[in-house]
Amino acid sequence: MTTYNQASKKYTRITKPNHIRAKKLDGCPQKKGTCTRVYIIKPKKPNSAQRKLAKVKLSNQKHVLAAITGQKHNLQEFSSVLVRGGRSRDLPGVRYRLIRGCCDFNREESILRMQKRSKHGIKIIKRSKKQRRTPIKEEER
């Protein structure tokens, strides 16, 4: 049971603030930035691949490491990109991702993507049943 002093207004309970995962975005859903370095690293132990990363200087003058999503990219130093939150679980220190189809980051990929399209900036391709079995040529895209 609470004492009189604990129940009085002098000792009000302080609530903890919510944990913010993407701190460097300053509460915004996305932020614009410019690439300062584009490079490849290897993931943590059980996985093996070559993950593409970009070091980005955001519009609020903060630097972040962002994962480049999808297959193929056209990013170079000084490319302008749009950054969103979302960490890469097998890359330590990478807590942000780049949005495809915005600024200088192209949306073309080497394969046809039907799932997770919106995360990679690919539009819906409506095809008939007969065409679904055949792959799409570059001219149709």
BELJO-V356661 format. One record per helix or strand of 2 or more residues. SS is the DSSP state (helix for helix, strand for strand). FROM is the first residue (numbers start at 0). LEN is the number of residues. If there is no record, write none. Layout:
SS|FROM|LEN  SS|FROM|LEN
This chain:
helix|3|4  helix|8|3  helix|22|3  strand|29|12  strand|50|8  strand|62|5  strand|79|6  strand|95|3  helix|117|3  helix|128|4
